[in-house]
Amino acid sequence: MDSFVGASFSTRAARLRALLRRDDGTTLPELLTVMAILALVLTPLVGSFTTALRHETDQSQREAAYSAGRLAVQRMRTDVHCASAVTGAAPQKNSFGGFTLTLTEASEGSNGWCPTVIPTGTGASGVQWCTIPVGSSTTRFRLYRYLGLDPNDCDGGPGSTFQIDYIAPPVGGWPTNTRVSPSPSDWIGNVWPTAATCPAGRLPTLAILLNTSVDPDATPYRHYQLRDSLALRNAVRCT
């Protein structure tokens, strides 16, 4: 009995050694079968990771547009609140293809001076906000802020502070303004729906409609719109 068990074990061991010494490898049908199984398992996993990455990128781009819009409106709100008047028609079509809003501000040391708007030592007495088209586009504008009263200086050059890229037309089109005279031939690039309104006993107010987009040319449906009505707190009350 012991010799039979020993012989059987020796036989199995010999067969195992012979099997391990074989070098014929994996057959083509076996390889194709494994690859097919891996494809079935990995395809949905890769698709899931790709979708998640695409959504994460989209969300990051949206948040960047939202954040830029909110910061610009916050800066604009401070300027308008400290303004004593709107210079000329509000807004004005500029020579760059957009619109410029000019605000009269109290200069350093005078009544109503806001250091957060007119920094010490600048001597400026006004602030401008302007939209400048990107190339010849009518759907993509950049928003700039300029410390001064010359409408030709708010052009994205030296002294102009960049605020937002990808200002796009709102869903209903660019806002018009019946109070601007003479009325411009088009309202492309306008973010000020009304001129300064002045209800009796109240402060003059300006309306803003700011529409930001991640890419208004490729994905116009991805946008973020902000509306606000801003009072000129340093202005004389309306009569």
Backbone as CSV, one residue per row, in Angstrom:
resi,resn,N_x,N_y,N_z,CA_x,CA_y,CA_z,C_x,C_y,C_z
1,MET,0.830,-1.203,0.000,0.000,0.000,0.000,0.853,1.236,0.000
2,ASP,1.888,1.278,0.854,2.768,2.447,0.920,3.477,2.650,-0.402
3,SER,3.897,1.585,-1.042,4.597,1.721,-2.321,3.672,2.241,-3.402
4,PHE,2.356,1.865,-3.303,1.398,2.356,-4.296,1.189,3.864,-4.159
5,VAL,1.030,4.330,-2.889,0.855,5.777,-2.645,2.071,6.527,-3.097
6,GLY,3.276,5.975,-2.790,4.512,6.645,-3.196,4.616,6.728,-4.697
7,ALA,4.226,5.671,-5.379,4.304,5.668,-6.842,3.336,6.674,-7.428
8,SER,2.139,6.734,-6.820,1.150,7.676,-7.318,1.618,9.110,-7.127
9,PHE,2.192,9.411,-5.977,2.694,10.763,-5.712,3.824,11.094,-6.666
10,SER,4.724,10.141,-6.899,5.838,10.366,-7.820,5.335,10.627,-9.226
11,THR,4.287,9.895,-9.602,3.732,10.087,-10.949,3.138,11.479,-11.101
12,ARG,2.373,11.904,-10.065,1.753,13.226,-10.155,2.809,14.321,-10.158
13,ALA,3.872,14.132,-9.363,4.940,15.124,-9.317,5.657,15.210,-10.660
14,ALA,5.868,14.071,-11.284,6.525,14.058,-12.591,5.671,14.766,-13.632
15,ARG,4.372,14.514,-13.574,3.480,15.178,-14.523,3.479,16.700,-14.318
16,LEU,3.507,17.122,-13.026,3.520,18.555,-12.734,4.800,19.208,-13.241
17,ARG,5.952,18.519,-13.031,7.214,19.066,-13.528,7.205,19.164,-15.051
18,ALA,6.653,18.170,-15.678,6.578,18.188,-17.139,5.689,19.327,-17.631
19,LEU,4.582,19.568,-16.877,3.675,20.649,-17.259,4.336,22.013,-17.101
20,LEU,5.095,22.172,-16.021,5.776,23.440,-15.778,6.886,23.695,-16.790
21,ARG,7.463,22.607,-17.323,8.545,22.784,-18.289,8.022,23.106,-19.691
22,ARG,6.717,23.050,-19.916,6.184,23.322,-21.248,6.323,24.812,-21.562
23,ASP,6.626,25.123,-22.784,6.821,26.515,-23.186,5.883,26.911,-24.333
24,ASP,4.784,26.159,-24.497,3.889,26.493,-25.601,3.011,27.705,-25.299
25,GLY,2.962,28.196,-24.010,2.265,29.429,-23.661,0.759,29.342,-23.825
26,THR,0.153,30.552,-24.013,-1.303,30.649,-24.133,-1.709,30.584,-25.592
27,THR,-2.749,29.857,-25.849,-3.220,29.766,-27.222,-3.957,31.041,-27.619
28,LEU,-4.097,31.278,-28.910,-4.781,32.471,-29.410,-6.243,32.525,-28.968
29,PRO,-6.988,31.448,-29.041,-8.377,31.513,-28.560,-8.460,31.895,-27.081
30,GLU,-7.528,31.337,-26.268,-7.524,31.706,-24.852,-7.247,33.187,-24.661
31,LEU,-6.269,33.730,-25.419,-5.918,35.146,-25.310,-7.090,36.035,-25.722
32,LEU,-7.736,35.665,-26.815,-8.870,36.457,-27.267,-10.016,36.412,-26.263
33,THR,-10.209,35.283,-25.651,-11.265,35.160,-24.649,-11.010,36.069,-23.456
34,VAL,-9.748,36.075,-22.985,-9.383,36.935,-21.856,-9.556,38.411,-22.220
35,MET,-9.120,38.780,-23.427,-9.237,40.167,-23.853,-10.703,40.589,-23.946
36,ALA,-11.549,39.695,-24.423,-12.976,40.012,-24.521,-13.576,40.224,-23.137
37,ILE,-13.192,39.384,-22.196,-13.690,39.536,-20.824,-13.219,40.853,-20.218
38,LEU,-11.936,41.180,-20.427,-11.406,42.446,-19.903,-12.126,43.637,-20.525
39,ALA,-12.408,43.566,-21.821,-13.111,44.664,-22.486,-14.500,44.857,-21.905
40,LEU,-15.191,43.744,-21.646,-16.526,43.836,-21.070,-16.496,44.455,-19.680
41,VAL,-15.439,44.164,-18.925,-15.344,44.678,-17.549,-14.865,46.126,-17.526
42,LEU,-13.853,46.442,-18.379,-13.211,47.758,-18.300,-13.976,48.851,-19.033
43,THR,-14.719,48.507,-20.084,-15.413,49.539,-20.871,-16.346,50.392,-20.016
44,PRO,-17.240,49.810,-19.230,-18.102,50.674,-18.396,-17.322,51.440,-17.336
45,LEU,-16.224,50.857,-16.825,-15.426,51.564,-15.830,-14.753,52.789,-16.430
46,VAL,-14.162,52.634,-17.613,-13.514,53.770,-18.284,-14.544,54.847,-18.616
47,GLY,-15.727,54.415,-19.101,-16.777,55.384,-19.400,-17.213,56.151,-18.171
48,SER,-17.293,55.453,-17.041,-17.687,56.105,-15.796,-16.655,57.140,-15.359
49,PHE,-15.366,56.786,-15.437,-14.312,57.732,-15.059,-14.288,58.935,-16.003
50,THR,-14.485,58.691,-17.307,-14.473,59.783,-18.281,-15.625,60.751,-18.027
51,THR,-16.805,60.206,-17.760,-17.959,61.060,-17.476,-17.741,61.889,-16.225
52,ALA,-17.203,61.253,-15.187,-16.945,61.980,-13.940,-15.932,63.102,-14.147
53,LEU,-14.887,62.831,-14.936,-13.876,63.853,-15.207,-14.461,65.004,-16.008
54,ARG,-15.316,64.686,-16.979,-15.941,65.730,-17.791,-16.846,66.614,-16.941
55,HIS,-17.621,66.005,-16.044,-18.495,66.776,-15.162,-17.685,67.640,-14.196
56,GLU,-16.584,67.112,-13.721,-15.744,67.891,-12.807,-15.159,69.113,-13.512
57,THR,-14.694,68.937,-14.763,-14.161,70.058,-15.535,-15.243,71.093,-15.806
58,ASP,-16.423,70.626,-16.177,-17.536,71.528,-16.453,-17.903,72.336,-15.214
59,GLN,-17.944,71.680,-14.067,-18.294,72.362,-12.826,-17.236,73.393,-12.448
60,SER,-15.979,73.067,-12.663,-14.900,74.011,-12.360,-14.998,75.248,-13.247
61,GLN,-15.294,75.055,-14.534,-15.434,76.184,-15.443,-16.630,77.052,-15.069
62,ARG,-17.722,76.408,-14.719,-18.900,77.163,-14.303,-18.609,77.982,-13.048
63,GLU,-17.968,77.367,-12.080,-17.683,78.065,-10.826,-16.745,79.245,-11.063
64,ALA,-15.800,79.086,-11.984,-14.901,80.203,-12.300,-15.678,81.371,-12.892
65,ALA,-16.626,81.088,-13.794,-17.449,82.150,-14.387,-18.331,82.802,-13.334
66,TYR,-18.941,81.984,-12.460,-19.799,82.531,-11.413,-18.997,83.444,-10.482
67,SER,-17.833,82.970,-10.070,-17.007,83.733,-9.129,-16.556,85.052,-9.735
68,ALA,-16.122,85.026,-11.002,-15.679,86.256,-11.664,-16.833,87.248,-11.769
69,GLY,-18.025,86.768,-12.111,-19.178,87.650,-12.212,-19.538,88.280,-10.883
70,ARG,-19.530,87.494,-9.825,-19.883,88.029,-8.507,-18.870,89.064,-8.041
71,LEU,-17.583,88.794,-8.262,-16.545,89.741,-7.836,-16.649,91.055,-8.612
72,ALA,-16.932,90.960,-9.913,-17.053,92.174,-10.719,-18.248,93.012,-10.275
73,VAL,-19.382,92.378,-10.026,-20.562,93.117,-9.582,-20.322,93.735,-8.207
74,GLN,-19.614,93.038,-7.344,-19.289,93.599,-6.031,-18.427,94.855,-6.167
75,ARG,-17.424,94.794,-7.067,-16.573,95.956,-7.316,-17.379,97.095,-7.938
76,MET,-18.253,96.760,-8.876,-19.096,97.734,-9.547,-20.068,98.378,-8.556
77,ARG,-20.606,97.583,-7.656,-21.543,98.096,-6.662,-20.871,99.151,-5.789
78,THR,-19.634,98.912,-5.380,-18.906,99.893,-4.567,-18.716,101.199,-5.324
79,ASP,-18.346,101.119,-6.609,-18.128,102.315,-7.415,-19.413,103.125,-7.573
80,VAL,-20.516,102.438,-7.854,-21.779,103.139,-8.075,-22.286,103.757,-6.776
81,HIS,-22.177,103.028,-5.679,-22.627,103.565,-4.397,-21.879,104.846,-4.028
82,CYS,-20.604,104.919,-4.373,-19.796,106.090,-4.011,-19.906,107.215,-5.034
83,ALA,-20.533,106.964,-6.179,-20.613,107.972,-7.237,-21.612,109.060,-6.879
84,SER,-21.328,110.268,-7.370,-22.247,111.390,-7.166,-23.081,111.664,-8.405
85,ALA,-22.646,111.155,-9.553,-23.392,111.378,-10.794,-22.891,110.428,-11.857
86,VAL,-23.688,110.321,-12.905,-23.293,109.592,-14.096,-22.948,110.623,-15.152
87,THR,-21.731,110.553,-15.669,-21.273,111.554,-16.630,-21.889,111.306,-17.999
88,GLY,-22.595,112.305,-18.512,-23.168,112.200,-19.849,-24.243,111.132,-19.917
89,ALA,-24.470,110.644,-21.112,-25.450,109.572,-21.285,-24.921,108.302,-20.641
90,ALA,-25.826,107.495,-20.142,-25.404,106.268,-19.468,-26.118,105.078,-20.069
91,PRO,-25.406,104.164,-20.651,-23.981,104.197,-20.965,-23.755,104.775,-22.361
92,GLN,-22.516,104.847,-22.790,-22.176,105.349,-24.115,-21.557,104.238,-24.953
93,LYS,-21.913,104.193,-26.222,-21.268,103.268,-27.145,-19.833,103.726,-27.342
94,ASN,-18.862,102.843,-27.077,-17.472,103.257,-27.224,-16.942,102.892,-28.611
95,SER,-15.764,103.395,-28.905,-15.179,103.202,-30.237,-14.626,101.804,-30.437
96,PHE,-14.650,100.977,-29.396,-14.094,99.627,-29.496,-15.155,98.594,-29.881
97,GLY,-16.425,98.999,-29.859,-17.493,98.072,-30.204,-18.297,97.608,-29.017
98,GLY,-18.047,98.181,-27.851,-18.800,97.845,-26.658,-19.440,99.089,-26.067
99,PHE,-19.633,99.074,-24.750,-20.248,100.207,-24.063,-19.386,100.632,-22.883
100,THR,-19.449,101.919,-22.576,-18.687,102.480,-21.458,-19.626,103.254,-20.545
101,LEU,-19.535,102.998,-19.252,-20.269,103.751,-18.240,-19.266,104.594,-17.465
102,THR,-19.513,105.895,-17.358,-18.604,106.807,-16.663,-19.285,107.348,-15.416
103,LEU,-18.634,107.177,-14.281,-19.166,107.617,-12.997,-18.301,108.741,-12.442
104,THR,-18.953,109.810,-11.956,-18.246,110.907,-11.298,-18.047,110.540,-9.834
105,GLU,-16.813,110.606,-9.374,-16.481,110.250,-7.998,-15.833,111.438,-7.291
106,ALA,-15.997,111.490,-5.982,-15.349,112.533,-5.185,-13.850,112.259,-5.143
107,SER,-13.054,113.297,-5.402,-11.598,113.138,-5.374,-11.087,113.145,-3.945
108,GLU,-9.833,112.833,-3.794,-9.221,112.703,-2.473,-9.367,113.981,-1.651
109,GLY,-9.852,113.831,-0.411,-9.978,114.950,0.512,-11.287,115.703,0.427
110,SER,-12.087,115.485,-0.613,-13.359,116.196,-0.752,-14.485,115.410,-0.093
111,ASN,-15.629,116.055,0.069,-16.765,115.398,0.709,-17.229,114.195,-0.129
112,GLY,-17.484,113.103,0.547,-17.945,111.903,-0.141,-16.836,111.058,-0.730
113,TRP,-15.586,111.397,-0.431,-14.459,110.631,-0.989,-14.450,109.209,-0.448
114,CYS,-14.312,108.252,-1.327,-14.233,106.835,-0.953,-12.838,106.323,-1.299
115,PRO,-11.976,106.128,-0.313,-10.617,105.645,-0.593,-10.594,104.297,-1.307
116,THR,-11.648,103.478,-1.115,-11.675,102.172,-1.783,-11.935,102.310,-3.272
117,VAL,-12.441,103.488,-3.698,-12.717,103.730,-5.113,-11.623,104.585,-5.735
118,ILE,-11.307,105.701,-5.101,-10.251,106.608,-5.566,-9.090,106.510,-4.578
119,PRO,-8.082,105.732,-4.866,-6.979,105.546,-3.917,-6.236,106.845,-3.641
120,THR,-5.589,106.887,-2.500,-4.808,108.056,-2.108,-3.708,108.339,-3.128
121,GLY,-3.610,109.615,-3.503,-2.535,110.037,-4.381,-2.836,109.945,-5.862
122,THR,-3.982,109.417,-6.256,-4.263,109.290,-7.685,-4.792,110.588,-8.286
123,GLY,-5.568,111.339,-7.511,-6.122,112.586,-8.013,-7.244,112.407,-9.006
124,ALA,-7.703,111.206,-9.218,-8.778,110.956,-10.184,-10.115,111.432,-9.628
125,SER,-11.040,111.697,-10.527,-12.375,112.139,-10.122,-13.465,111.353,-10.853
126,GLY,-13.111,110.170,-11.297,-14.098,109.356,-11.985,-13.639,107.929,-12.176
127,VAL,-14.600,107.059,-12.456,-14.347,105.641,-12.715,-15.138,105.240,-13.948
128,GLN,-14.547,104.422,-14.795,-15.233,103.939,-15.978,-15.285,102.411,-15.979
129,TRP,-16.393,101.913,-16.490,-16.563,100.485,-16.738,-16.859,100.318,-18.223
130,CYS,-16.139,99.438,-18.876,-16.342,99.290,-20.322,-16.282,97.822,-20.728
131,THR,-17.021,97.512,-21.767,-16.974,96.184,-22.387,-16.222,96.309,-23.701
132,ILE,-15.289,95.385,-23.930,-14.456,95.386,-25.133,-14.632,94.029,-25.825
133,PRO,-15.026,94.007,-27.091,-15.203,92.719,-27.774,-13.871,92.015,-27.993
134,VAL,-13.906,90.709,-28.021,-12.725,89.908,-28.327,-12.680,89.738,-29.836
135,GLY,-11.716,90.387,-30.476,-11.658,90.386,-31.927,-12.873,91.078,-32.507
136,SER,-13.520,90.431,-33.453,-14.727,90.986,-34.062,-15.985,90.286,-33.555
137,SER,-15.859,89.579,-32.444,-16.988,88.820,-31.914,-18.104,89.747,-31.435
138,THR,-19.330,89.298,-31.593,-20.487,90.006,-31.049,-21.135,89.217,-29.914
139,THR,-20.487,88.121,-29.506,-21.015,87.292,-28.421,-20.022,87.095,-27.298
140,ARG,-18.836,87.631,-27.427,-17.840,87.471,-26.371,-17.162,88.809,-26.120
141,PHE,-17.320,89.306,-24.882,-16.741,90.577,-24.479,-15.951,90.400,-23.187
142,ARG,-15.015,91.310,-22.983,-14.306,91.388,-21.709,-14.724,92.682,-21.002
143,LEU,-14.794,92.610,-19.695,-15.181,93.768,-18.893,-13.946,94.339,-18.207
144,TYR,-13.777,95.678,-18.328,-12.633,96.355,-17.722,-13.113,97.504,-16.846
145,ARG,-12.283,97.857,-15.898,-12.512,99.026,-15.036,-11.323,99.964,-15.199
146,TYR,-11.624,101.251,-15.318,-10.558,102.233,-15.514,-10.770,103.408,-14.563
147,LEU,-9.693,103.863,-13.946,-9.745,104.983,-13.007,-9.454,106.270,-13.775
148,GLY,-10.497,106.976,-14.197,-10.343,108.191,-14.976,-11.610,108.492,-15.740
149,LEU,-11.590,109.605,-16.498,-12.785,110.055,-17.194,-12.675,110.016,-18.711
150,ASP,-11.501,109.715,-19.239,-11.331,109.688,-20.684,-11.853,108.363,-21.232
151,PRO,-12.938,108.388,-22.025,-13.528,107.125,-22.499,-12.621,106.339,-23.422
152,ASN,-11.589,106.972,-23.965,-10.669,106.264,-24.857,-9.598,105.483,-24.104
153,ASP,-9.559,105.658,-22.775,-8.527,104.973,-21.991,-8.999,103.632,-21.441
154,CYS,-10.300,103.446,-21.361,-10.836,102.173,-20.852,-10.889,101.189,-22.010
155,ASP,-9.714,100.655,-22.350,-9.629,99.818,-23.552,-8.864,98.524,-23.321
156,GLY,-8.629,98.186,-22.076,-7.867,96.978,-21.791,-6.368,97.214,-21.797
157,GLY,-5.956,98.448,-22.037,-4.533,98.777,-22.044,-4.034,99.134,-20.657
158,PRO,-2.883,99.813,-20.569,-2.326,100.210,-19.268,-3.324,101.043,-18.469
159,GLY,-3.455,100.724,-17.207,-4.376,101.442,-16.345,-5.744,100.809,-16.255
160,SER,-6.113,99.981,-17.215,-7.399,99.294,-17.178,-7.256,97.981,-16.413
161,THR,-8.195,97.724,-15.534,-8.157,96.513,-14.716,-9.127,95.489,-15.275
162,PHE,-8.603,94.335,-15.647,-9.441,93.270,-16.200,-10.362,92.710,-15.125
163,GLN,-11.612,92.484,-15.486,-12.601,91.984,-14.533,-13.153,90.611,-14.937
164,ILE,-13.719,90.512,-16.140,-14.366,89.267,-16.562,-14.069,89.004,-18.027
165,ASP,-13.879,87.744,-18.342,-13.864,87.302,-19.729,-15.228,86.674,-20.017
166,TYR,-15.555,86.535,-21.289,-16.773,85.832,-21.702,-18.057,86.483,-21.193
167,ILE,-18.175,87.798,-21.324,-19.486,88.415,-21.144,-20.287,88.111,-22.408
168,ALA,-21.440,87.510,-22.240,-22.235,87.049,-23.380,-23.591,87.735,-23.384
169,PRO,-24.277,87.745,-24.524,-25.621,88.333,-24.558,-26.579,87.508,-23.722
170,PRO,-27.458,88.143,-22.951,-28.468,87.399,-22.195,-29.391,86.635,-23.137
171,VAL,-30.204,85.783,-22.565,-31.088,84.941,-23.363,-31.996,85.784,-24.250
172,GLY,-32.480,86.907,-23.736,-33.371,87.767,-24.505,-32.660,88.767,-25.392
173,GLY,-31.339,88.675,-25.491,-30.573,89.625,-26.295,-29.975,90.719,-25.431
174,TRP,-29.105,91.518,-26.026,-28.452,92.599,-25.292,-29.492,93.613,-24.802
175,PRO,-29.370,94.092,-23.572,-30.359,95.055,-23.059,-30.267,96.400,-23.776
176,THR,-31.434,96.984,-24.072,-31.499,98.298,-24.704,-31.758,99.354,-23.641
177,ASN,-31.680,100.616,-24.042,-31.822,101.712,-23.090,-32.482,102.883,-23.810
178,THR,-33.755,103.101,-23.543,-34.494,104.149,-24.255,-34.105,105.547,-23.800
179,ARG,-33.369,105.650,-22.707,-33.006,106.970,-22.191,-31.721,107.517,-22.806
180,VAL,-30.952,106.674,-23.459,-29.706,107.134,-24.061,-30.013,107.906,-25.345
181,SER,-29.469,109.106,-25.433,-29.694,109.940,-26.614,-28.375,110.578,-27.048
182,PRO,-28.012,110.452,-28.321,-28.766,109.745,-29.363,-28.654,108.234,-29.188
183,SER,-29.691,107.544,-29.582,-29.711,106.094,-29.440,-28.712,105.467,-30.401
184,PRO,-27.856,104.559,-29.915,-26.862,103.926,-30.799,-27.516,103.001,-31.807
185,SER,-26.789,102.702,-32.858,-27.333,101.836,-33.910,-27.521,100.402,-33.437
186,ASP,-26.776,99.974,-32.432,-26.951,98.638,-31.871,-26.585,98.683,-30.392
187,TRP,-27.013,97.649,-29.692,-26.769,97.579,-28.248,-25.850,96.420,-27.893
188,ILE,-25.090,95.958,-28.836,-24.202,94.825,-28.611,-23.137,95.194,-27.570
189,GLY,-23.043,94.402,-26.516,-22.057,94.643,-25.471,-22.571,95.452,-24.306
190,ASN,-23.846,95.847,-24.324,-24.383,96.672,-23.241,-24.769,95.816,-22.031
191,VAL,-24.370,96.249,-20.849,-24.744,95.545,-19.620,-25.568,96.454,-18.698
192,TRP,-25.953,97.649,-19.198,-26.720,98.600,-18.400,-28.102,98.778,-19.037
193,PRO,-29.115,98.081,-18.564,-30.436,98.127,-19.199,-31.104,99.496,-19.140
194,THR,-30.826,100.304,-18.120,-31.457,101.614,-18.012,-30.424,102.660,-17.668
195,ALA,-30.720,103.894,-18.044,-29.911,105.017,-17.583,-30.302,105.307,-16.133
196,ALA,-29.669,106.307,-15.558,-29.960,106.634,-14.161,-31.409,107.073,-14.022
197,THR,-32.195,106.302,-13.291,-33.568,106.680,-12.995,-33.577,107.447,-11.682
198,CYS,-34.534,108.363,-11.554,-34.502,109.247,-10.391,-35.907,109.452,-9.838
199,PRO,-36.423,108.508,-9.058,-37.746,108.690,-8.441,-37.709,109.839,-7.437
200,ALA,-38.776,110.581,-7.358,-38.845,111.735,-6.460,-38.579,111.321,-5.019
201,GLY,-37.687,112.067,-4.371,-37.367,111.826,-2.971,-36.376,110.696,-2.736
202,ARG,-35.931,110.078,-3.799,-34.996,108.963,-3.661,-33.693,109.260,-4.379
203,LEU,-32.735,108.367,-4.197,-31.446,108.513,-4.862,-31.515,107.971,-6.288
204,PRO,-30.715,108.526,-7.196,-30.665,107.952,-8.550,-30.171,106.508,-8.489
205,THR,-30.678,105.681,-9.357,-30.279,104.273,-9.391,-29.901,103.863,-10.804
206,LEU,-29.014,102.886,-10.883,-28.605,102.293,-12.152,-28.922,100.809,-12.124
207,ALA,-29.376,100.276,-13.233,-29.651,98.843,-13.344,-28.511,98.175,-14.100
208,ILE,-28.249,96.931,-13.734,-27.206,96.157,-14.412,-27.742,94.771,-14.725
209,LEU,-27.383,94.288,-15.892,-27.718,92.923,-16.304,-26.441,92.313,-16.873
210,LEU,-25.801,91.496,-16.077,-24.503,90.935,-16.449,-24.656,89.442,-16.687
211,ASN,-24.324,89.008,-17.887,-24.448,87.601,-18.259,-23.063,87.044,-18.576
212,THR,-22.579,86.139,-17.753,-21.270,85.540,-17.980,-21.436,84.118,-18.484
213,SER,-20.500,83.698,-19.304,-20.572,82.373,-19.921,-19.177,81.770,-19.969
214,VAL,-19.112,80.451,-19.855,-17.824,79.768,-19.972,-17.284,79.898,-21.390
215,ASP,-18.148,79.713,-22.366,-17.773,79.854,-23.775,-19.047,80.128,-24.568
216,PRO,-19.397,81.423,-24.777,-20.672,81.736,-25.432,-20.741,81.300,-26.887
217,ASP,-19.599,81.094,-27.547,-19.621,80.668,-28.943,-19.900,79.166,-29.069
218,ALA,-19.242,78.372,-28.230,-19.376,76.913,-28.325,-20.539,76.381,-27.489
219,THR,-20.738,76.944,-26.296,-21.789,76.445,-25.396,-22.571,77.619,-24.823
220,PRO,-23.427,78.260,-25.621,-24.158,79.435,-25.141,-25.154,79.125,-24.035
221,TYR,-25.522,77.854,-23.877,-26.492,77.493,-22.847,-25.879,77.486,-21.452
222,ARG,-24.562,77.507,-21.356,-23.899,77.498,-20.045,-23.583,78.939,-19.659
223,HIS,-24.479,79.568,-18.929,-24.278,80.967,-18.577,-24.760,81.228,-17.155
224,TYR,-24.365,82.393,-16.646,-24.706,82.796,-15.279,-25.086,84.269,-15.335
225,GLN,-26.303,84.588,-14.953,-26.822,85.944,-15.110,-27.015,86.608,-13.757
226,LEU,-26.562,87.863,-13.664,-26.718,88.644,-12.446,-27.467,89.929,-12.773
227,ARG,-28.464,90.240,-11.967,-29.213,91.484,-12.080,-29.102,92.247,-10.769
228,ASP,-29.032,93.587,-10.880,-28.960,94.393,-9.676,-29.410,95.810,-9.995
229,SER,-29.876,96.502,-8.981,-30.225,97.915,-9.083,-29.387,98.645,-8.049
230,LEU,-28.523,99.551,-8.508,-27.517,100.166,-7.649,-27.807,101.655,-7.472
231,ALA,-27.798,102.114,-6.231,-28.082,103.522,-5.928,-26.791,104.326,-5.832
232,LEU,-26.827,105.564,-6.347,-25.701,106.490,-6.234,-25.855,107.215,-4.884
233,ARG,-25.207,106.707,-3.870,-25.436,107.188,-2.504,-24.813,108.559,-2.241
234,ASN,-23.883,108.975,-3.066,-23.293,110.307,-2.895,-23.991,111.360,-3.749
235,ALA,-25.042,110.970,-4.451,-25.761,111.909,-5.299,-26.821,112.660,-4.486
236,VAL,-27.302,113.771,-5.048,-28.378,114.544,-4.434,-29.688,113.816,-4.673
237,ARG,-30.530,113.803,-3.682,-31.813,113.120,-3.815,-32.645,113.773,-4.899
238,CYS,-33.440,112.950,-5.556,-34.261,113.419,-6.669,-35.414,114.296,-6.166
239,THR,-35.798,115.236,-6.987,-36.911,116.135,-6.620,-38.095,115.904,-7.546
